[in-house]
Amino acid sequence: MKSYRRLDKELQIKIDEAVEKLGLDPWRRDLDVKKLHGEYKGYYRLRIGEVRLIYTIDRENGLVYIDALAHRGGAYK
């Protein structure tokens, strides 16, 4: 992802760690996850500092699909 490469290394490491945890268990309580509503119904938001990771969960196959990674203001546009 182009937006990922533009982030500083420290934030990239935090994102990598959060994504790894998410992949192991998408319903972890120690991550700042919120179920989205409205036009984003079926999506989840993972907050990592000022960055938002928007994703969906394929429960049948046990997969997490990352749809967007953006700073807070641009994540939902």
RODO-2510 file (C-alpha; in nm, 4 decimals, decimal comma):
residues 77
     n   res          X          Y          Z
     1     m     0,0000     0,0000     0,0000
     2     k     0,1358     0,3363    -0,1001
     3     s     0,0000     0,5077     0,2122
     4     y     0,1772     0,2493     0,4318
     5     r     0,5164     0,3160     0,2750
     6     r     0,4788     0,6890     0,3442
     7     l     0,4462     0,6358     0,7202
     8     d     0,7432     0,6520     0,9560
     9     k     0,9060     0,3212     1,0512
    10     e     0,7856     0,3308     1,4127
    11     l     0,4221     0,3558     1,3024
    12     q     0,4759     0,0852     1,0396
    13     i     0,5962    -0,1486     1,3151
    14     k     0,2871    -0,0721     1,5271
    15     i     0,0644    -0,1410     1,2263
    16     d     0,2475    -0,4673     1,1514
    17     e     0,2028    -0,5836     1,5111
    18     a    -0,1674    -0,4915     1,5146
    19     v    -0,2318    -0,6649     1,1812
    20     e    -0,0555    -0,9773     1,3065
    21     k    -0,2768    -0,9816     1,6184
    22     l    -0,5829    -0,9190     1,4025
    23     g    -0,4921    -1,2122     1,1797
    24     l    -0,4666    -1,4442     1,4791
    25     d    -0,7981    -1,3325     1,6304
    26     p    -1,0104    -1,0609     1,4628
    27     w    -1,2230    -1,0236     1,7779
    28     r    -0,9410    -0,9436     2,0201
    29     r    -1,0352    -0,7135     2,3048
    30     d    -0,6902    -0,5556     2,3367
    31     l    -0,7168    -0,3796     1,9979
    32     d    -0,9116    -0,0575     1,9414
    33     v    -1,1699    -0,2062     1,7024
    34     k    -1,5084    -0,0606     1,6195
    35     k    -1,7827    -0,2078     1,4017
    36     l    -1,8847     0,0476     1,1399
    37     h    -2,2396     0,1394     1,0368
    38     g    -2,4241     0,3107     0,7523
    39     e    -2,2546     0,2844     0,4146
    40     y    -1,9694     0,0960     0,5863
    41     k    -2,1940    -0,1754     0,7317
    42     g    -2,0000    -0,5023     0,7484
    43     y    -1,6663    -0,3231     0,7885
    44     y    -1,4548    -0,2759     1,0981
    45     r    -1,2146    -0,0001     1,1962
    46     l    -0,8873    -0,0607     1,3767
    47     r    -0,7375     0,2527     1,5288
    48     i    -0,3593     0,2721     1,5498
    49     g    -0,2759     0,6201     1,6744
    50     e    -0,3895     0,8697     1,4101
    51     v    -0,4153     0,5955     1,1462
    52     r    -0,7296     0,3964     1,0685
    53     l    -0,7279     0,0520     0,9133
    54     i    -1,0619    -0,0432     0,7536
    55     y    -1,1200    -0,4145     0,7054
    56     t    -1,3757    -0,6912     0,6609
    57     i    -1,3829    -1,0407     0,8062
    58     d    -1,4606    -1,3499     0,5990
    59     r    -1,5945    -1,5688     0,8791
    60     e    -1,6424    -1,8727     0,6545
    61     n    -1,2773    -1,8899     0,5533
    62     g    -1,1271    -1,7221     0,8598
    63     l    -0,9718    -1,4381     0,6592
    64     v    -0,9302    -1,0670     0,7254
    65     y    -0,9293    -0,8346     0,4221
    66     i    -0,7700    -0,4926     0,4652
    67     d    -0,9597    -0,2434     0,2509
    68     a    -0,8028     0,0887     0,3461
    69     l    -0,5275     0,2453     0,5524
    70     a    -0,5440     0,6204     0,6003
    71     h    -0,5029     0,9013     0,8479
    72     r    -0,8089     0,9624     1,0605
    73     g    -0,9633     1,2358     0,8462
    74     g    -0,9315     1,0518     0,5152
    75     a    -1,0155     0,6959     0,6162
    76     y    -1,3872     0,7185     0,5438
    77     k    -1,3796     0,9086     0,2148
***
